[in-house]
């Protein structure tokens, strides 16, 4: 006998005892957000969120209508959909798995929580991106750590020079959390700037 949710929803995960890889772009597209941005977006959405999966790393996945997020460009956010030459899969847990550890439904799938409105999700993720990662630099930048160019640069430090503007340090999303500021160098730069101000 089917539950009320199963009768009212256009899609339900197939019965399974473990996480199952299902193709994006068939019933839904999925939006994947890194933990820092995803958590803030989930908070901003509140009751407007649809079902959300959380994997063992804390990454969050929303379901949206197929084709509704084709032009998105946000840091630490990816849209999983069917591509022309390949298929993308999402690990979907059984509907009964609503707690970790491991992949589980952070917001359980139900008639009230299925697809998230793509525009509202984009707004929440864009606000979360700005709040958690700061202003969006224009153009590609080189990551301080891996020394590779990134289209998703995050400003991790602005080093003030005693006589000039100093320099900005960028990181790719993967290395954003690994940068450690040099407190001694920062204090010395501030001191130089103060001394220069006094002597002008």
N, C-alpha and C positions, 0 to 999 in steps of 0.2 A: 504494500500500500504506500502511495507517495505522500510525502508531507505537503502541507499547504504551500511552503516556499517552493518546492519542486514543481508544483502545478502552476505557480504564477511566474516563475523565472524562465526566460528564454533559453538559459544555459545553466547546467549544473555540472560540476566535475564528475567524471565517471567514478563509480564505486572503487575504492582502492584502500589498501592498508598503509601505503607509504606515499611519499611525494612522487608525482607523475609528471613527466615532461610533456607539456601540451603546446601546440603551435599557436603563436601569436598571429593575429591577422585573419583568423577564421571566425571566431565568435566575438572577439574583442581584440583591441590593442592593449598593451600594458605600458605603464610609465614607471621606470625604475629611478629611484632617488637615493643618493647616499644618505647615511644615517643623520648627519648634522642638518642637512637641508630638508630631508624627509620628515624628521620629527617636528621641525618648526612648521612645515606645510600642513601636516596632519593636525596640529594644534590650531592653525589658522582656519582650516576648513570646518572644524567642529562637526556639526550634524550634517553638513553638506557633503561629507565624504561618502564614497561608496565602499565596497569591500576592499580590504588591504591585506596583502600578504607580507610577512616579515621573514627574511631568511636568517640563517645562523650568524651572519655578520651584522645584522641590524638594518640592512638595506630594505627599503619599503617599495612595494609594487602596487599600483592602482590599476583598475580596469577602466578603459574608456571605449567609446564607440570607434569601430574600425575606420581609419583614415582621418580622424579628427585632430591629429597632432603632427601632421607631416612637416610643418615648417618650424617646429620648436627648436630653439637654441638656448639652452640654459646650462650653467656649469653644474657638474655632478648629477645631471639628469639625462636619461636615455629613453627613447621611445622604442619599444619592442613591437615590431610588426612584420608582416610578410614582405620580403624584398623580392625584386624581380628575379634574381638568380639564386636565392637561398631562403630557407625558412628559419625563423627564430623561435626558440622554445622557452617556455617559462615553467619552472618547477612549481606545481600546484599541489598543496597538501589536501588530504581528505577533509571534508567539511567538519568532521568532528575534532580535528586538531586545532584547538584555539589557544594553546599555550606552548611556550618553548620548553626545553631548549630545542633548537632546530627550526626548520621552516614551519610556520604556522599562520593561521589567520589572525592578524592583529585586529582587524575589524571583520567579524564573521560575515560570510556571504548570506544574504537574506533578501526578502522582497523589498525591504527598506534600504538595504545596502548592497547594491550590485555595481552598476556603472557609475563612475563619477563624471559630472559635467566637465568636459575638457576645458572650457574657458575658465571656470572657477578653479580648477586644478592648476592651470597655467598661472593664474593670478597669485594663488597661494605659493606656488613654487618660485615664482619670480620675486615675490616679497621675501620669501625665506632665503633665496640666493643673495639678495642685497643685504639682508640683516646679518646673515652668518658669514658671508664671504667678502663683503664690502663692495665698493664700486667696481663696475665691469671695465677693465682696461680695453682700449680699442686695439684691434690687430693682434697678431701672434706675438708671444713673448717667449723667452727662454727660461726654463725652470732652473733655479739655482742648484738643484740637487742632481737631476738626471741629465741636465744640460741639453735637453731636447726642446724644440719649439712646441708650444701648446696653443691651441685655439681657445682654451678655457683658463687663461691666466688668473691667478688669485694673488693680490698684493699681500705679502706676508711681512714686509718691513719697509720702512722709509728711513734711510740713513741720512741724517742731516750733517752736512759738511760745515766746517767752521767758516769758510769764506764763500761757499757756493750753495747750490740747491741740494747737493747730496745726490743719492741715487735710490731708486726703488728696486726692491727685491721681489721677484715673482716666483711662483711655484705652480706646477701642474696640480690638478685636483688630488692626485695620488700622494703628493709630497707636501701638501698644505700643512698637515699637522706635525711634520717632522722638523720644521724650521725652529731654531732656538735663537732668540735675540741675544746679542752680546751686551749685557748690562753695563759693563765697564766702558765699552766703546760709546754706547749711547750717552752715558753720563759725561764722558769727556767731550763729546760733540756739543752737548747742551752747555757745558761750561765755557767752551770756546765761543759759542754763539753769544752767551751772556757777556763775556769779556769784551767781545767786539762791539756789542751794543753800548757798553759803558765808555769806550774810547772814541766813539764817533762824535 
